[in-house]
Amino acid sequence: MLKSLLTVLLAGILTDNIVLAKTTGICPFLGVSKKYKQAFGMGLAVIFVMLCASAVTWPIYKALEALDIKFLKTIVFILVIASLVQFVEIILKKFIPSLYKSLGVYLPLITTNCAVLGVAETNVKEGYDFITSMVSSVGVGIGFLVAMLLFAGVRTRIENCPSPKPFKGLPITLIAASIVAMAFLGFDGVVKGMLG
Amino acid sequence: MNKSKLSIFLRGIIAENPVLILVLGTCPAIAVSTSIVSAISMGLAATVVLLGSNVVISLLRKIIPDTVRIPCYIVVIAAFVTLVEMLLHAFVEPIYNLLGIWLPLIVVNCIVLGRAEMFARKNNPLDSALDGLGMGIGFLVALLSMAIFREILGEGTILKGLESFNVQPINLLFKIAEDGTMVYDFRIPILAKAPGGFLVFGILIAVMNKITAKKGGVKRKSFSCDGCPSAHLCTKTSCSEITELATDAEESSTENKEVDENA
């Protein structure tokens, strides 16, 4: 049991990294990775929202399954996640203002992020139980944070480097992302070899 | 069809191509452009959703109150996505399995919500339908142009993924002898994986930059939330404001510390 949970966690962080292997959540990955501090805040906010979203969507899916209206899952998930983010934002603002200051500004950006809905859908598709889906969402979230931090480091270097004119801006950033993703391919099979 | 209607339709395909010029919907563009078949089916699915949601939102544009418009749009879009998902599941299951998680994720594709917000809520249903169709086909064209490179060079095949319809893929860059040994193999497998997606996408945008630079250049906003039509969904913030807010928070926290120390 513990072994399978560890496999799910490490797979989320390394081999199936949400940004660099599954290419979800690229908008924040490219948009908010210019500075370490922003990247860190965004990463933490994503972990937080993913955890909340998985915790809420799991029982909801069970309820939909029981009522035999599974096909409504996409509509229900997106609405639940969107209102959840709003709700979390209001609560943080009211009760934990210090946390709101560091995470709050990133929260609205996450609502329409495919990474969060993607994790909820993957949990359903893989048929994870509650604990496994929570562990998986934490793993995926940490994977996102790791990718953001690594790429923020790469990016600060790119800004100072000369590049051909048509490649300036987005294209060279994408190519740098490609090289970082290649590095992550090196983790292929590591988790299986370690725990398999 | 008069000229302005035609230009609404064509704009999405070339001049304002959602993926290559507006840089929207990057996630599905990189993820499903691994094969020509999945690129075309994703493009068609997104086109149907765009067409449907644009028409319905345009019809309802005088009924939906402005303050709650975004949740309303999301419900309409999600309904069309569910419809497409169910139809594909019922009639062409191999395609449904091929697209997998990316089919429900059309809901959060910024192209769909962006067109609703930017075009459909201000224009009549016919124009909105043309706009949705044009943007959808533009999305398809962008996916296809990436998929052609990635499938031929990465997988070494053409039309992979149709085996269940009795269409065998054509092997171009490799040959397997009858006893199973590889005769020759010129594939670049990394192109079919995620890094190849980033690489091909980056090079394609650079090529587009080069082409459009000759024609005076397109005004492309730097890649950040400013360039994203869903930016104002994040009601209070945009990425530039985030920088400001983050520095503000930093400053205020240091100020607080100072106050604490003084106390």
Interface residues (C-beta under 8 A of the other chain):
Chain A: L20 A21 K22 T23 T24 G25 I26 C27 L30 G31 V32 K35 K37 Q38 G41 F71 L72 K73 T74 I75 I78 L79 A82 S98 K101 S102 V105 Y106 P108 L109 T111 T112 N113 C114 L117 G118 E121 T122 K125 P164 K165 P166 F167 K168 G169 L170 P171 I172 T173 L174 I175 A177 S178 I179 A181 M182 L185
Chain B: V23 T26 C27 P28 I30 A31 P71 I74 V75 A78 A79 V81 T82 E85 M86 G100 I101 P104 L105 V107 V108 N109 C110 L113 I190 K193 A194 P195 G196 G197 F198 L199 F201 G202 I203 I205 A206 V207 N209 K210 A213 S222 F223 S224 C225 C228 S230 L233 C234 T235 K236 T237 C239 E241 I242 T243 L245 A246 A249 E250 S252 S253
